[in-house]
């Protein structure tokens, strides 16, 4: 086993050379092609810092001038390189049924006010306002982790209005004159449109609450008849819940928590501490003025923490009614994949360690980081995965489905709703260390 892994790792040098050959057409001259290879090799090394100085040193340069020129004044299109990265990722991971497009943003904390797009903004990693840049990222993943990895395939730099309303500041950072203010949800839709135009194969969209709360994001998927699972706020309005006779007191999704009489304990994926087990409840619902696509149904998914039952999250699924709820749970679990991409991009690749300030240099940096991350992620996926040591769940799993919560049955659609209704007993959770 160890020899096999060592042989696979040793082959990466040749495979990386093949990837670099594939994107050689992005550059008009051989010098930037060499610099791309040197930068990517440096980003994949375990360097303590990854900036122009350390990358130049790793490449054998006496100063960072060539790296800085490559990023700041290189005559190559970051968008073209990004499109090539997307194609390379799809070649390895692409799947028309199990492919998932996942959108979320990541923040790069910076000092000063000169870096393009930097401003006091909410930072997810610290959960407070930080002086940072915000990037809307699009990742590609597979529902089944054992059959596919996950990598970035698109990005947008968010420019706050304080930037777009300051032409002098934008000009100093080299922001093109045709760039106007766009909300993050609008940028997410631009990334979805890019994936559609590039014929990226995918069967699902997964979106966190920062984007799923916006009607325009949900409408895009509905208009394109795409299946999705999106985190939604607890106050999302309801029009009707067909399984409930008396609709009084059921105005928003959080009102259904007390009406849930059937809960299923299921894993939504494997994490660093083992399987991520939660209790899940499901309702077929209708939304006011928001009909599903033809042949589709809206399903509310309520996720409850096993250890802290007061911690509840809500997800809206849009899929054909016969779609198994286990599949919806797996799609919801893919939201962790883009979080892993963001962590890997910063901790392993150095996405947040750049020292560039201008629009061109920033996008060059992000495109190179995406290339390096995509190569590492797809190579990791090709390594033989070790057998799981987790004990099997004590309740029915996907291989032994509970007929009351599968397919056309949504569990609570069949549950009694009168005063004598009793909740279904919860099976004990396997001792896997809990969800992370």
C-alpha positions as CSV (number, residue, x, y, z in Angstrom):
1,X,0.0,0.0,0.0
2,X,2.7,2.5,1.0
3,X,4.8,1.6,-2.1
4,X,1.7,2.2,-4.3
5,X,1.1,5.6,-2.8
6,X,4.8,6.5,-3.1
7,X,4.7,5.5,-6.8
8,X,1.6,7.6,-7.3
9,X,3.2,10.6,-5.7
10,X,6.4,10.3,-7.7
11,X,4.3,10.3,-10.9
12,X,2.9,13.7,-10.0
13,X,5.9,15.5,-11.4
14,X,5.2,14.1,-14.9
15,X,1.4,14.7,-14.5
16,X,2.0,18.3,-13.4
17,X,4.2,18.8,-16.5
18,X,1.2,17.4,-18.6
19,X,-1.1,19.9,-17.0
20,X,1.3,22.8,-17.7
21,X,1.5,21.7,-21.3
22,X,-2.3,21.8,-21.5
23,X,-2.4,25.5,-20.5
24,X,0.7,26.6,-22.4
25,X,-1.5,28.3,-25.0
26,X,-2.6,30.9,-22.4
27,X,0.9,32.5,-22.8
28,X,2.4,33.9,-25.9
29,X,6.0,33.4,-24.9
30,X,7.9,30.5,-23.2
31,X,9.2,32.7,-20.2
32,X,5.8,33.0,-18.5
33,X,5.1,29.3,-19.1
34,X,8.3,28.6,-17.1
35,X,7.3,31.0,-14.4
36,X,3.8,29.4,-14.1
37,X,5.4,26.1,-13.5
38,X,7.8,27.5,-10.9
39,X,5.0,29.3,-9.1
40,X,2.8,26.2,-9.0
41,X,5.6,24.0,-7.8
42,X,6.3,26.5,-5.0
43,X,2.7,26.8,-4.0
44,X,2.6,23.0,-3.7
45,X,5.6,23.0,-1.4
46,X,5.3,23.2,2.4
47,X,6.8,26.6,2.6
48,X,6.2,28.6,5.8
49,X,5.1,31.6,3.7
50,X,4.0,31.8,0.0
51,X,4.7,35.2,-1.5
52,X,6.8,36.5,-4.3
53,X,10.0,36.4,-2.2
54,X,9.6,32.8,-1.0
55,X,8.4,31.5,-4.3
56,X,11.3,33.2,-6.1
57,X,13.7,31.6,-3.6
58,X,12.2,28.2,-4.1
59,X,12.6,28.6,-7.9
60,X,16.3,29.5,-7.5
61,X,15.9,33.2,-8.3
62,X,18.0,35.8,-6.5
63,X,15.1,38.3,-6.2
64,X,11.3,38.3,-6.7
65,X,11.3,40.6,-9.7
66,X,10.4,37.9,-12.3
67,X,7.5,36.6,-10.2
68,X,6.2,40.1,-9.5
69,X,6.4,41.0,-13.2
70,X,4.5,37.7,-14.1
71,X,1.7,38.6,-11.7
72,X,1.6,42.4,-12.0
73,X,2.4,43.1,-15.6
74,X,2.1,39.7,-17.3
75,X,0.3,40.0,-20.7
76,X,-1.9,37.0,-20.2
77,X,-5.6,36.5,-19.4
78,X,-6.4,35.2,-16.0
79,X,-9.9,34.3,-17.2
80,X,-8.5,32.1,-19.9
81,X,-6.3,30.2,-17.4
82,X,-9.3,29.8,-15.1
83,X,-11.4,28.3,-17.9
84,X,-8.6,25.8,-18.6
85,X,-8.5,24.9,-14.9
86,X,-12.3,24.3,-15.0
87,X,-11.9,22.0,-18.0
88,X,-9.1,20.0,-16.3
89,X,-11.2,19.6,-13.1
90,X,-14.2,18.5,-15.1
91,X,-12.1,15.9,-17.0
92,X,-11.3,14.2,-13.7
93,X,-14.4,14.8,-11.6
94,X,-17.1,15.6,-14.0
95,X,-20.4,13.7,-13.7
96,X,-23.8,14.6,-15.2
97,X,-25.8,13.1,-12.3
98,X,-23.6,13.4,-9.2
99,X,-21.7,16.5,-10.1
100,X,-22.5,19.5,-7.7
101,X,-21.9,23.2,-8.2
102,X,-21.3,24.8,-4.8
103,X,-21.0,28.6,-4.3
104,X,-19.7,30.4,-1.2
105,X,-17.4,33.3,-0.5
106,X,-14.0,33.4,1.2
107,X,-12.3,36.4,2.8
108,X,-8.7,37.4,2.7
109,X,-7.7,39.5,5.7
110,X,-5.4,42.4,4.7
111,X,-3.7,45.4,6.2
112,X,-4.0,48.9,4.7
113,X,-6.4,50.3,2.1
114,X,-4.6,49.8,-1.2
115,X,-5.3,46.2,-2.1
116,X,-8.1,46.0,-4.7
117,X,-11.5,45.5,-3.1
118,X,-10.3,45.6,0.5
119,X,-12.7,47.1,3.0
120,X,-14.2,46.5,6.4
121,X,-16.5,43.5,5.7
122,X,-17.8,40.5,7.6
123,X,-15.2,37.7,7.7
124,X,-16.6,34.2,8.1
125,X,-13.4,32.7,9.6
126,X,-13.4,35.2,12.5
127,X,-17.2,36.0,12.5
128,X,-16.6,39.7,12.8
129,X,-15.9,42.7,10.7
130,X,-12.3,42.6,9.3
131,X,-10.4,44.6,6.8
132,X,-10.5,42.1,4.0
133,X,-11.1,41.1,0.4
134,X,-14.1,39.0,-0.4
135,X,-14.1,36.5,-3.2
136,X,-17.2,34.6,-4.4
137,X,-15.9,31.1,-5.2
138,X,-17.5,28.3,-7.3
139,X,-16.4,24.8,-6.5
140,X,-17.1,21.5,-8.2
141,X,-17.7,18.3,-6.3
142,X,-19.2,14.9,-6.5
143,X,-22.0,13.7,-4.2
144,X,-20.1,10.6,-3.2
145,X,-16.8,11.5,-1.7
146,X,-15.3,8.1,-2.5
147,X,-15.9,8.8,-6.2
148,X,-14.7,12.3,-6.5
149,X,-12.8,15.2,-4.9
150,X,-13.6,18.9,-5.0
151,X,-11.9,21.9,-6.5
152,X,-12.5,25.5,-7.5
153,X,-13.7,26.2,-11.0
154,X,-14.5,29.9,-10.9
155,X,-14.3,33.1,-8.9
156,X,-15.4,36.7,-8.7
157,X,-13.8,39.5,-6.6
158,X,-16.5,41.4,-4.7
159,X,-16.0,45.2,-5.1
160,X,-17.9,47.1,-2.3
161,X,-19.8,50.2,-3.3
162,X,-17.3,52.4,-1.5
163,X,-14.9,51.2,-4.3
164,X,-17.2,51.4,-7.3
165,X,-18.3,54.9,-6.2
166,X,-14.6,56.1,-6.0
167,X,-13.3,56.2,-9.6
168,X,-9.9,57.5,-8.5
169,X,-9.4,54.7,-6.1
170,X,-10.4,52.2,-8.8
171,X,-8.1,53.7,-11.3
172,X,-5.2,53.5,-8.9
173,X,-5.8,49.8,-8.4
174,X,-6.2,49.2,-12.2
175,X,-9.9,48.3,-12.0
176,X,-11.3,48.3,-15.6
177,X,-13.7,51.1,-16.3
178,X,-16.5,48.8,-17.3
179,X,-16.5,47.1,-13.9
180,X,-19.6,48.2,-12.0
181,X,-21.0,47.3,-8.6
182,X,-22.5,43.8,-8.4
183,X,-24.0,42.1,-5.4
184,X,-22.5,38.8,-4.3
185,X,-25.7,36.9,-5.2
186,X,-25.5,38.4,-8.7
187,X,-21.9,37.3,-9.0
188,X,-22.9,33.8,-8.0
189,X,-25.4,33.8,-10.8
190,X,-22.6,34.9,-13.2
191,X,-20.6,31.9,-12.1
192,X,-23.5,29.6,-12.7
193,X,-24.0,31.1,-16.2
194,X,-20.4,30.5,-17.0
195,X,-20.7,26.9,-16.0
196,X,-23.8,26.5,-18.1
197,X,-22.1,28.1,-21.1
198,X,-19.1,25.9,-20.7
199,X,-21.3,22.8,-20.6
200,X,-20.0,21.7,-17.2
201,X,-21.8,18.5,-16.3
202,X,-23.7,18.6,-13.1
203,X,-26.9,17.4,-11.5
204,X,-27.2,19.5,-8.4
205,X,-26.5,23.0,-7.0
206,X,-25.6,23.4,-3.3
207,X,-25.7,26.8,-1.7
208,X,-25.2,28.0,1.9
209,X,-27.5,30.4,3.7
210,X,-25.5,33.5,2.6
211,X,-26.9,32.9,-0.9
212,X,-29.9,30.5,-0.5
213,X,-31.8,33.3,1.3
214,X,-32.0,35.3,-1.9
215,X,-35.0,34.6,-4.2
216,X,-32.9,35.5,-7.3
217,X,-30.5,32.6,-6.6
218,X,-33.3,30.1,-6.2
219,X,-35.1,31.4,-9.2
220,X,-32.1,30.9,-11.4
221,X,-32.0,27.2,-10.6
222,X,-35.8,26.9,-11.1
223,X,-35.7,28.7,-14.4
224,X,-33.0,26.2,-15.6
225,X,-34.9,23.2,-14.1
226,X,-31.9,22.4,-11.9
227,X,-32.0,20.3,-8.7
228,X,-30.7,22.1,-5.7
229,X,-30.3,22.1,-1.9
230,X,-30.0,25.5,-0.4
231,X,-29.7,26.6,3.2
232,X,-32.5,29.1,3.9
233,X,-33.3,31.3,6.9
234,X,-35.8,30.2,9.6
235,X,-38.2,33.0,8.6
236,X,-38.6,31.9,5.0
237,X,-42.3,32.3,4.3
238,X,-44.6,29.3,3.6
239,X,-47.7,29.3,1.4
240,X,-49.0,25.8,2.4
241,X,-47.9,22.5,3.8
242,X,-50.1,19.8,2.2
243,X,-49.6,17.3,5.0
244,X,-51.0,19.7,7.6
245,X,-54.8,20.1,7.8
246,X,-54.9,23.2,9.9
247,X,-52.5,25.7,8.4
248,X,-53.0,28.2,11.2
249,X,-49.7,29.0,12.9
250,X,-47.7,27.7,10.0
251,X,-46.4,30.9,8.3
252,X,-42.6,30.3,8.1
253,X,-40.3,27.3,7.9
254,X,-39.4,27.4,11.6
255,X,-43.0,26.8,12.5
256,X,-42.6,23.3,11.2
257,X,-40.0,22.3,13.7
258,X,-42.7,21.6,16.3
259,X,-44.8,19.7,13.7
260,X,-42.0,17.3,12.9
261,X,-43.0,13.8,14.3
262,X,-40.6,11.7,12.3
263,X,-36.9,12.2,12.5
264,X,-34.2,10.2,10.8
265,X,-30.6,10.0,12.1
266,X,-28.4,10.0,9.0
267,X,-24.9,11.0,8.0
268,X,-24.5,13.8,5.5
269,X,-20.8,12.9,4.8
270,X,-17.5,12.0,6.3
271,X,-15.6,14.6,8.2
272,X,-12.3,14.8,10.1
273,X,-13.9,13.3,13.2
274,X,-15.9,10.6,11.4
275,X,-19.4,10.6,10.0
276,X,-21.4,13.8,10.3
277,X,-24.6,12.5,11.9
278,X,-27.7,14.6,12.3
279,X,-31.4,14.1,12.9
280,X,-33.4,15.1,9.8
281,X,-37.1,15.8,9.2
282,X,-38.8,16.5,5.9
283,X,-42.0,18.2,4.7
284,X,-43.3,18.8,1.2
285,X,-44.1,22.5,1.0
286,X,-45.2,25.3,-1.3
287,X,-43.8,28.8,-1.3
288,X,-45.7,32.0,-1.9
289,X,-45.3,33.1,-5.5
290,X,-42.4,30.7,-6.0
291,X,-43.6,27.6,-7.9
292,X,-41.1,24.8,-8.6
293,X,-40.1,23.8,-12.1
294,X,-42.4,21.4,-14.0
295,X,-42.1,17.9,-12.4
296,X,-40.3,19.3,-9.4
297,X,-41.3,19.7,-5.7
298,X,-40.1,21.8,-2.9
299,X,-39.0,19.9,0.2
300,X,-38.1,21.5,3.5
301,X,-35.3,19.7,5.2
302,X,-34.8,20.4,9.0
303,X,-31.4,19.4,10.3
304,X,-31.1,19.0,14.1
305,X,-27.9,18.5,16.0
306,X,-27.7,15.2,17.9
307,X,-25.6,16.6,20.8
308,X,-27.3,20.0,20.9
309,X,-31.0,19.5,19.8
310,X,-31.5,23.3,20.0
311,X,-29.1,23.8,17.1
312,X,-31.4,23.6,14.0
313,X,-30.8,24.5,10.4
314,X,-33.2,24.6,7.5
315,X,-32.6,23.6,3.8
316,X,-34.8,23.9,0.8
317,X,-34.6,21.1,-1.8
318,X,-35.9,21.5,-5.3
319,X,-36.0,18.2,-7.1
320,X,-38.4,15.7,-8.7
321,X,-40.7,14.2,-6.1
322,X,-39.3,10.7,-6.5
323,X,-35.8,11.9,-5.4
324,X,-34.7,10.0,-2.3
325,X,-34.2,12.1,0.8
326,X,-30.9,10.3,1.4
327,X,-29.7,12.0,-1.8
328,X,-30.8,15.4,-0.6
329,X,-28.9,14.8,2.6
330,X,-25.8,13.9,0.7
331,X,-26.1,17.1,-1.4
332,X,-26.5,19.2,1.7
333,X,-23.3,17.6,3.0
334,X,-21.4,18.8,0.0
335,X,-21.5,22.3,1.4
336,X,-18.6,21.3,3.6
337,X,-16.6,20.7,0.5
338,X,-16.3,24.3,-0.5
339,X,-15.3,25.1,3.1
340,X,-12.6,22.6,2.7
341,X,-11.5,24.2,-0.6
342,X,-11.4,27.6,1.1
343,X,-9.3,26.2,4.0
344,X,-7.0,24.3,1.6
345,X,-6.6,27.3,-0.6
346,X,-5.4,29.4,2.3
347,X,-3.5,26.9,4.5
348,X,-1.9,24.7,1.8
349,X,-1.8,26.9,-1.3
350,X,-1.4,30.4,0.1
351,X,-4.4,32.0,-1.5
352,X,-4.4,34.7,1.2
353,X,-0.7,35.3,1.4
354,X,-0.4,37.4,-1.7
355,X,1.3,40.9,-1.6
356,X,-0.3,42.3,-4.8
357,X,-2.6,45.3,-4.9
358,X,-3.9,45.8,-8.4
359,X,-6.8,44.2,-10.2
360,X,-4.7,42.4,-12.8
361,X,-2.1,41.0,-10.3
362,X,-4.9,39.9,-7.9
363,X,-6.7,37.9,-10.6
364,X,-3.4,36.4,-11.9
365,X,-2.6,35.3,-8.3
366,X,-6.1,33.7,-7.8
367,X,-6.0,31.9,-11.2
368,X,-2.5,30.4,-10.4
369,X,-3.7,29.3,-6.9
370,X,-6.8,27.7,-8.5
371,X,-4.5,25.8,-10.9
372,X,-2.3,24.6,-8.0
373,X,-5.2,23.6,-5.8
374,X,-7.0,21.8,-8.7
375,X,-4.0,19.8,-9.4
376,X,-3.5,18.8,-5.7
377,X,-7.2,18.1,-5.2
378,X,-7.5,15.8,-8.2
379,X,-4.2,14.0,-7.4
380,X,-5.5,13.4,-3.8
381,X,-8.7,12.0,-5.3
382,X,-6.7,9.5,-7.3
383,X,-4.9,8.1,-4.3
384,X,-6.4,4.9,-2.9
385,X,-8.8,5.8,-0.1
386,X,-8.3,3.8,3.1
387,X,-11.1,1.6,4.3
388,X,-13.4,3.3,6.8
389,X,-13.1,2.2,10.4
390,X,-16.4,3.8,11.5
391,X,-19.0,1.5,12.9
392,X,-22.2,1.2,10.8
393,X,-25.1,3.4,11.9
394,X,-27.7,1.7,14.1
395,X,-30.6,3.0,12.1
396,X,-31.4,2.3,8.5
397,X,-28.9,3.8,6.1
398,X,-29.0,4.5,2.3
399,X,-28.3,0.8,1.6
400,X,-31.3,-0.2,3.8
401,X,-33.7,2.7,3.3
402,X,-36.7,3.4,5.5
403,X,-39.7,3.4,3.2
404,X,-41.5,6.1,5.2
405,X,-38.8,8.7,4.3
406,X,-37.8,7.7,0.8
407,X,-38.9,8.6,-2.7
408,X,-42.4,9.9,-2.8
409,X,-42.7,9.7,1.0
410,X,-41.4,12.7,3.0
411,X,-41.7,11.2,6.5
412,X,-43.7,14.0,8.1
413,X,-46.0,14.0,5.0
414,X,-47.3,10.7,6.4
415,X,-47.0,11.5,10.1
416,X,-50.1,12.1,12.2
417,X,-50.7,15.7,12.9
418,X,-53.4,15.6,15.7
419,X,-52.9,16.0,19.4
420,X,-52.1,12.3,19.9
421,X,-49.2,12.4,17.5
422,X,-46.0,11.0,19.1
423,X,-42.4,11.6,17.9
424,X,-40.6,8.6,16.4
425,X,-37.9,7.3,18.8
426,X,-34.4,8.3,17.9
427,X,-31.8,5.6,17.5
428,X,-28.6,6.0,19.5
429,X,-25.8,7.6,17.5
430,X,-22.7,5.5,16.8
431,X,-19.8,6.7,18.9
432,X,-17.8,8.3,16.1
433,X,-16.7,11.4,17.8
434,X,-19.7,13.4,16.6
435,X,-20.2,15.8,13.7
436,X,-17.6,18.4,13.0
